[in-house]
Each structure stands twice: as structure tokens, then as C-alpha cells.
Amino acid sequence: MKPIFTDEQLVIQLSESSKRAFEEVYNRYWYKLFCIAYHQTASKEEAEELVHDLFESLWNRRAESNIKHLSSYLVISMKYLITNHVKSKITWRRYQEYVLLNKMQEISSTEENIEFNDLSEAIDKAMKKLPEKTSRVFQLSRFENQSVKNIAKELHISEKAVEYHITRSLKILKDNLSIYQSDN
């Protein structure tokens, strides 16, 4: 059956707000545009939404549009809509990945801070279990990076005594901090 109106006639009637002309354009081109959109999106729902958006835009811009070839206009418009849709999906996906990555880093950072604070508290408790001189030797050795010789001189004890206190403190700390040791 031959169409009642040519595309050119439909464009003129459409610009005059003819609902019947709009329905005819819709019925004539809906399936073709749907196939183009579906081929690009692989989603029936997205394809239907894009076709709907295209026809909504066509109706809203009917008075101002200057369409020469209706079929070409609709196909090119659909391709632009698809391109913009894909770009927005990529941008949204990147945004979601960015948010997820930041959230993971925030959680990781928070966990590291908690673990560090827990470890610091455990070290403080373990250090309090050490005899005063052993604790002082350990602090000078490990926290102030002083040599055995300098510690011996400062505390007026032998170098052998310094080594004994360091060994003793390491053993006590190791026993008290065993839950913080990793298998790596």
C-alpha cells in the first residue's frame, strides 16, 4: 500500500502541528529507528527510550525544524542520541568507579589508622610491662636510633648490658604483640 503522504508533505503538516502527520511519521519510522538503536545499545528498554526521546524532540521542535529529508534527519538524529547516550553511560560508569575507588581508599585509610592506633596502644602497654631500665634502653635504641656504645655511655652500663636489655625487650614485645604479626 502506497503511503498517503510523502515525507515532504508530512514535514510541512508536522510544522503546522498536525497530530495525524506526527502519527504517520511515527508509524512509518518507529521500527527502523528502534532497530538502529537496538543494534547499538543491545538493550530493548534503552532502544525504546531513545526512540521515544527522538519522537518527543521531533514534536517539541516541530515548528522550528527545517527538515529537508525526513528519513535522513531521523536516522542522523538517532545516531546523535545514541552517541550521547553511550557517552553519558561511560561518564556515569567512570564517575561510579571514581566514587567506589575513593570509598575503598577511605575505608583502607581508616582501617590503617585504626590498626596503627591499636598497634601503638599495644606497644605502649607492652612497654609499660618492661622494667624501667630495659624500657629506657629500648627507647634509646629503637626510637632515638642511638648506638649500643652511646646508650652504654649515657646510662653508665656496659655494652653487653645494653644488648641484654634490647634482647629482653624485643622478646617481651614480640610475645605481647604476636597478634599483630603477619604471615608474610
Backbone bond lengths (Angstrom), bond angles and torsions (degrees), N, CA, C in turn:
res aa  C-N    CA-C-N  psi(-1)  N-CA   C-N-CA  omega(-1)  CA-C   N-CA-C  phi
1 M - - - 1.446 - - 1.525 109.56 -
2 K 1.300 115.62 129.87 1.456 122.16 -177.90 1.527 109.62 -77.94
3 P 1.380 116.00 136.03 1.467 119.06 -179.96 1.533 110.97 -57.86
4 I 1.313 115.15 145.88 1.454 121.15 -179.92 1.524 110.85 -67.62
5 F 1.354 115.53 -40.79 1.456 120.99 -178.45 1.529 109.91 -120.12
6 T 1.322 115.06 149.02 1.465 119.12 173.32 1.535 107.29 -79.40
7 D 1.336 115.86 166.78 1.461 120.09 177.75 1.527 110.89 -59.85
8 E 1.337 116.39 -38.69 1.456 120.56 -179.09 1.537 110.76 -63.24
9 Q 1.315 115.42 -41.75 1.466 120.02 178.73 1.540 110.31 -65.66
10 L 1.325 116.10 -39.73 1.466 120.19 179.65 1.534 110.92 -64.07
11 V 1.334 116.57 -40.30 1.467 120.64 179.30 1.525 110.06 -62.24
12 I 1.334 117.02 -42.53 1.471 120.73 179.19 1.526 110.23 -63.95
13 Q 1.333 116.77 -47.28 1.463 120.69 -179.77 1.537 111.12 -64.91
14 L 1.315 115.62 -36.78 1.469 120.49 179.09 1.529 110.10 -63.63
15 S 1.331 116.23 -41.56 1.470 119.72 179.55 1.525 111.14 -66.26
16 E 1.337 116.70 -18.33 1.468 122.07 176.74 1.533 111.34 -96.34
17 S 1.349 115.75 13.80 1.479 123.61 177.06 1.520 114.92 68.00
18 S 1.310 115.83 33.78 1.466 119.41 177.55 1.527 110.13 -78.71
19 K 1.344 114.66 116.25 1.470 119.51 178.99 1.528 110.41 -68.35
20 R 1.307 115.98 -33.63 1.466 120.00 179.53 1.535 110.32 -65.30
21 A 1.333 117.15 -40.07 1.466 121.38 177.62 1.532 109.58 -64.46
22 F 1.339 116.00 -41.36 1.463 120.41 178.51 1.529 110.50 -61.25
23 E 1.329 117.01 -45.08 1.466 121.39 178.31 1.526 110.86 -60.75
24 E 1.307 116.63 -39.93 1.466 120.62 179.68 1.528 110.36 -65.21
25 V 1.341 117.68 -43.84 1.478 121.51 177.29 1.526 109.05 -61.05
26 Y 1.323 115.48 -44.33 1.472 120.75 -179.74 1.534 110.18 -59.69
27 N 1.322 116.28 -51.03 1.472 120.05 -178.09 1.528 111.98 -64.91
28 R 1.303 117.25 -33.24 1.462 122.03 -177.20 1.534 111.67 -75.01
29 Y 1.343 117.48 -36.30 1.469 119.81 -170.34 1.540 115.41 -116.15
30 W 1.321 117.23 -7.06 1.463 119.13 -176.45 1.522 112.23 -54.89
31 Y 1.322 117.69 -51.54 1.467 121.17 -174.65 1.537 111.43 -64.45
32 K 1.301 117.21 -42.38 1.467 121.48 179.18 1.538 110.17 -60.40
33 L 1.324 116.61 -46.53 1.459 120.94 -179.53 1.526 111.39 -67.70
34 F 1.325 116.34 -37.84 1.452 120.61 176.83 1.535 110.26 -61.46
35 C 1.315 116.86 -44.21 1.477 120.92 179.93 1.533 111.23 -61.47
36 I 1.315 116.86 -41.77 1.470 120.85 177.95 1.529 109.78 -62.16
37 A 1.319 116.22 -48.37 1.471 120.66 -178.31 1.529 110.83 -65.44
38 Y 1.332 116.71 -42.11 1.463 119.89 -178.98 1.526 110.70 -65.67
39 H 1.302 116.62 -39.00 1.468 120.93 179.22 1.533 110.69 -61.06
40 Q 1.311 116.85 -36.28 1.472 120.79 -178.03 1.521 113.65 -84.87
41 T 1.332 118.14 -32.06 1.464 120.34 -175.00 1.523 113.02 -101.12
42 A 1.323 117.33 -23.45 1.471 123.33 -176.69 1.529 111.25 59.65
43 S 1.307 116.13 25.19 1.463 120.94 179.24 1.523 108.91 -135.71
44 K 1.335 115.56 121.30 1.461 120.29 -179.76 1.527 110.41 -60.52
45 E 1.349 116.16 -44.62 1.465 120.41 -177.50 1.531 111.32 -63.89
46 E 1.335 116.76 -44.79 1.463 119.77 179.75 1.526 110.91 -65.75
47 A 1.325 116.31 -40.27 1.469 120.19 179.30 1.529 110.22 -62.66
48 E 1.327 116.97 -45.92 1.468 120.42 178.50 1.535 111.19 -61.32
49 E 1.322 116.02 -40.70 1.459 120.37 179.63 1.527 111.39 -64.55
50 L 1.326 116.31 -41.07 1.470 119.88 178.95 1.523 111.37 -65.63
51 V 1.341 117.14 -41.18 1.467 120.56 178.17 1.531 109.40 -64.15
52 H 1.320 115.99 -43.56 1.466 120.17 177.42 1.532 110.63 -57.98
53 D 1.346 115.91 -47.07 1.475 120.40 -179.97 1.526 111.37 -60.17
54 L 1.323 115.95 -39.97 1.462 119.57 -179.80 1.530 111.02 -64.33
55 F 1.324 116.79 -46.00 1.468 118.97 -179.78 1.526 112.14 -69.47
56 E 1.320 116.54 -33.24 1.466 119.70 175.49 1.525 110.15 -63.72
57 S 1.313 116.64 -43.45 1.461 121.47 178.31 1.531 110.50 -64.88
58 L 1.319 115.83 -41.20 1.469 119.90 179.00 1.532 109.80 -59.50
59 W 1.320 117.13 -44.38 1.472 120.43 -179.66 1.531 110.75 -67.79
60 N 1.317 116.65 -44.46 1.470 119.80 -177.64 1.527 112.63 -65.95
61 R 1.328 116.77 -26.98 1.469 120.32 -176.99 1.532 111.98 -108.23
62 R 1.309 116.22 17.35 1.478 120.86 -173.74 1.523 113.44 -59.19
63 A 1.314 117.93 -36.66 1.467 120.71 -176.39 1.519 112.46 -78.06
64 E 1.325 116.41 -29.17 1.467 119.30 -175.61 1.522 114.24 -98.75
65 S 1.324 117.04 -10.05 1.474 118.71 -176.52 1.524 110.54 -76.42
66 N 1.324 113.60 148.27 1.452 121.20 -179.35 1.533 107.08 -122.64
67 I 1.318 115.87 71.06 1.466 121.90 -173.10 1.529 109.58 -86.66
68 K 1.335 114.25 126.54 1.474 119.41 178.17 1.533 110.59 -96.31
69 H 1.338 116.56 -45.59 1.466 122.02 -178.89 1.523 107.77 -126.93
70 L 1.308 116.13 103.02 1.458 122.83 -171.98 1.525 112.40 -56.45
71 S 1.298 118.29 -49.01 1.464 121.94 -177.51 1.526 110.94 -59.55
72 S 1.321 116.92 -48.86 1.476 121.48 179.91 1.520 110.42 -63.37
73 Y 1.336 115.56 -42.17 1.459 120.16 179.53 1.528 110.73 -58.51
74 L 1.327 116.78 -47.03 1.466 120.88 -177.76 1.531 111.81 -66.47
75 V 1.331 117.04 -42.20 1.469 120.38 -179.66 1.532 110.51 -65.21
76 I 1.314 116.75 -45.88 1.475 120.12 179.74 1.529 110.08 -65.19
77 S 1.321 117.45 -41.12 1.460 120.63 177.51 1.524 110.52 -61.02
78 M 1.330 116.61 -41.24 1.464 120.22 178.47 1.521 110.63 -63.15
79 K 1.319 116.79 -41.91 1.472 119.71 179.73 1.532 111.26 -63.47
80 Y 1.331 117.23 -38.55 1.473 120.05 175.82 1.531 111.12 -64.44
81 L 1.331 115.31 -43.60 1.468 118.95 178.01 1.526 111.39 -60.25
82 I 1.307 116.48 -43.27 1.474 121.05 179.53 1.521 109.82 -62.72
83 T 1.331 116.76 -46.42 1.466 120.98 179.65 1.523 110.65 -58.43
84 N 1.320 117.10 -47.28 1.465 120.69 179.17 1.524 111.65 -64.46
85 H 1.317 115.87 -37.84 1.472 120.81 178.61 1.529 109.98 -63.50
86 V 1.315 117.03 -46.27 1.465 121.11 -179.89 1.528 110.19 -64.51
87 K 1.331 116.91 -42.97 1.465 120.42 178.02 1.525 110.92 -60.17
88 S 1.317 116.68 -42.97 1.472 119.17 -179.49 1.518 110.97 -67.07
89 K 1.338 117.21 -35.38 1.472 119.76 177.05 1.525 110.43 -65.82
90 I 1.330 116.51 -41.01 1.471 120.39 178.58 1.521 109.51 -65.07
91 T 1.323 116.65 -45.33 1.462 120.15 178.83 1.517 110.20 -61.83
92 W 1.315 118.68 -43.21 1.466 122.26 179.39 1.526 110.14 -63.63
93 R 1.332 116.70 -42.68 1.464 120.50 179.97 1.535 110.08 -63.78
94 R 1.338 115.91 -43.50 1.466 119.04 177.51 1.511 111.24 -62.19
95 Y 1.320 116.38 -40.69 1.455 120.57 178.32 1.534 110.11 -62.60
96 Q 1.324 117.03 -44.91 1.467 120.79 178.93 1.525 110.54 -61.85
97 E 1.339 116.74 -42.01 1.464 120.13 178.24 1.524 110.49 -63.63
98 Y 1.319 116.84 -40.72 1.467 121.73 178.59 1.529 110.51 -61.25
99 V 1.327 116.24 -47.94 1.465 120.88 179.77 1.525 110.04 -62.25
100 L 1.328 116.14 -44.35 1.467 120.42 -179.89 1.523 111.04 -62.83
101 L 1.327 116.99 -44.49 1.463 120.72 179.19 1.525 111.07 -61.76
102 N 1.331 116.91 -45.25 1.472 120.27 178.51 1.514 111.23 -62.27
103 K 1.337 116.79 -40.56 1.464 120.63 179.31 1.529 109.58 -63.71
104 M 1.323 116.89 -42.61 1.468 120.91 179.40 1.526 110.43 -63.70
105 Q 1.330 116.65 -42.60 1.462 120.13 178.87 1.525 110.73 -65.01
106 E 1.329 115.88 -39.20 1.460 120.63 178.95 1.533 109.93 -63.92
107 I 1.322 116.37 -45.40 1.463 120.72 178.90 1.519 109.97 -62.74
108 S 1.340 115.49 -45.64 1.463 120.30 -179.81 1.521 110.59 -61.06
109 S 1.320 116.29 -44.57 1.459 121.29 179.92 1.524 110.32 -63.18
110 T 1.324 116.22 -42.82 1.469 121.03 178.86 1.523 109.69 -63.03
111 E 1.340 116.46 -44.66 1.466 120.17 179.21 1.524 110.92 -62.61
112 E 1.339 116.43 -40.89 1.463 119.96 178.97 1.526 110.65 -64.37
113 N 1.328 116.46 -41.61 1.469 119.95 177.92 1.522 111.39 -62.63
114 I 1.328 115.84 -43.01 1.466 119.87 179.15 1.521 109.82 -63.89
115 E 1.337 116.14 -45.60 1.465 119.63 179.41 1.531 110.83 -62.42
116 F 1.334 116.61 -41.52 1.461 120.42 178.84 1.521 110.65 -62.73
117 N 1.327 116.20 -45.43 1.469 120.14 179.29 1.521 111.26 -63.11
118 D 1.342 116.66 -42.05 1.468 120.52 177.89 1.523 110.45 -61.77
119 L 1.331 115.31 -44.45 1.463 119.78 -179.87 1.528 110.65 -64.52
120 S 1.323 116.98 -42.09 1.469 120.44 178.83 1.523 111.04 -60.77
121 E 1.332 116.16 -43.20 1.470 119.62 177.99 1.526 111.11 -63.65
122 A 1.327 116.19 -41.43 1.461 120.37 -179.80 1.530 110.55 -64.98
123 I 1.320 117.39 -38.82 1.472 121.11 177.95 1.524 109.46 -64.87
124 D 1.341 116.70 -44.14 1.470 120.01 178.24 1.528 110.98 -59.00
125 K 1.338 117.37 -44.79 1.472 120.95 179.38 1.523 110.62 -62.97
126 A 1.332 115.89 -43.75 1.464 120.02 -179.61 1.523 110.78 -65.32
127 M 1.335 116.50 -38.61 1.470 120.33 179.32 1.534 110.69 -64.58
128 K 1.314 117.05 -32.72 1.469 120.51 179.17 1.532 111.77 -70.69
129 K 1.331 116.60 -21.56 1.465 120.29 177.81 1.532 111.48 -78.76
130 L 1.331 116.20 -16.85 1.470 119.97 -179.23 1.527 109.80 -76.74
131 P 1.343 115.74 147.94 1.467 117.83 171.66 1.532 108.87 -60.93
132 E 1.312 116.01 153.94 1.461 121.68 -173.40 1.530 112.59 -54.28
133 K 1.338 117.38 -48.64 1.466 120.49 -177.06 1.532 110.49 -65.88
134 T 1.342 117.03 -42.02 1.471 121.18 179.16 1.530 109.81 -61.81
135 S 1.323 116.83 -43.16 1.458 121.77 178.69 1.531 110.91 -61.29
136 R 1.330 116.31 -43.58 1.462 121.02 -179.06 1.524 111.06 -64.59
137 V 1.336 116.44 -42.94 1.467 120.61 178.47 1.530 109.84 -61.55
138 F 1.318 116.68 -44.37 1.468 121.06 -179.31 1.529 110.63 -62.45
139 Q 1.328 117.41 -44.40 1.466 120.96 179.74 1.522 111.22 -61.24
140 L 1.328 116.40 -44.13 1.467 119.76 179.42 1.527 110.67 -64.73
141 S 1.323 116.65 -38.75 1.463 121.26 -177.21 1.531 112.06 -73.22
142 R 1.325 115.83 -52.84 1.461 119.41 -170.65 1.530 114.64 -91.73
143 F 1.322 117.45 -35.44 1.462 119.59 -176.32 1.523 112.79 -93.53
144 E 1.327 116.89 -28.32 1.463 119.99 -179.01 1.528 111.91 -109.85
145 N 1.321 116.25 2.93 1.471 124.00 175.29 1.540 113.73 52.28
146 Q 1.304 116.76 39.25 1.467 119.65 177.76 1.525 109.48 -87.85
147 S 1.303 115.61 150.21 1.464 120.73 179.60 1.522 110.04 -76.18
148 V 1.323 115.45 162.70 1.467 122.02 178.31 1.526 109.34 -58.78
149 K 1.319 115.37 -42.12 1.466 121.00 -178.42 1.535 111.03 -60.98
150 N 1.352 117.28 -46.55 1.474 121.88 -179.81 1.536 111.40 -64.98
151 I 1.333 116.65 -39.67 1.465 120.37 179.65 1.531 109.60 -64.13
152 A 1.330 115.94 -44.76 1.471 120.90 179.70 1.524 110.13 -59.14
153 K 1.306 114.88 -43.47 1.467 119.89 -179.36 1.536 110.94 -64.89
154 E 1.361 116.08 -46.22 1.465 120.75 -176.52 1.533 112.04 -66.18
155 L 1.335 117.55 -39.03 1.467 120.84 -175.96 1.539 112.86 -95.01
156 H 1.326 115.65 -1.08 1.468 121.59 178.99 1.531 111.43 58.91
157 I 1.343 114.93 47.26 1.466 120.79 174.56 1.516 107.80 -131.55
158 S 1.318 117.31 169.31 1.464 120.49 -178.98 1.531 110.34 -76.85
159 E 1.320 114.25 161.35 1.463 119.39 177.45 1.521 110.12 -64.69
160 K 1.334 116.65 -35.05 1.465 121.17 177.24 1.533 110.15 -61.52
161 A 1.338 117.50 -39.44 1.462 122.00 179.45 1.538 109.70 -66.57
162 V 1.330 116.90 -38.90 1.471 120.95 177.54 1.525 109.34 -61.06
163 E 1.335 116.80 -47.20 1.466 121.11 179.94 1.523 110.69 -62.01
164 Y 1.326 117.39 -39.47 1.466 121.91 177.57 1.534 110.03 -60.49
165 H 1.342 117.30 -47.93 1.471 121.21 -178.56 1.541 111.14 -63.84
166 I 1.314 116.90 -39.49 1.476 120.65 178.47 1.523 109.95 -64.37
167 T 1.331 116.12 -47.22 1.471 120.83 179.86 1.528 110.34 -60.57
168 R 1.317 116.11 -45.48 1.464 121.30 -179.68 1.535 110.57 -61.93
169 S 1.334 116.95 -46.24 1.470 120.06 -178.66 1.533 110.88 -65.11
170 L 1.328 117.02 -38.85 1.469 119.84 178.56 1.522 110.91 -63.56
171 K 1.312 117.48 -40.49 1.465 121.21 179.35 1.525 110.25 -64.52
172 I 1.325 117.36 -46.76 1.471 121.01 -179.94 1.530 110.78 -64.02
173 L 1.326 116.25 -43.68 1.468 119.77 178.90 1.533 110.69 -64.17
174 K 1.320 116.31 -41.36 1.466 120.22 179.67 1.522 110.07 -61.04
175 D 1.330 116.89 -44.42 1.463 120.26 179.09 1.529 111.57 -63.95
176 N 1.334 117.10 -41.39 1.463 121.10 -177.17 1.520 113.83 -78.00
177 L 1.324 116.37 -20.20 1.475 119.87 -176.60 1.525 112.19 -112.07
178 S 1.330 117.59 16.32 1.460 120.88 -175.86 1.528 113.24 -58.66
179 I 1.339 117.46 -29.81 1.466 119.31 179.61 1.531 112.87 -68.78
180 Y 1.329 116.73 -15.71 1.468 120.52 179.88 1.524 112.59 -94.03
181 Q 1.325 116.64 -3.11 1.458 119.61 -179.22 1.517 109.39 -78.62
182 S 1.320 115.49 139.80 1.462 119.54 176.97 1.530 108.71 -101.75
183 D 1.312 115.18 161.72 1.458 119.93 179.87 1.513 112.92 -81.20
184 N 1.333 116.15 -6.06 1.478 120.50 -176.35 1.503 110.88 -74.94
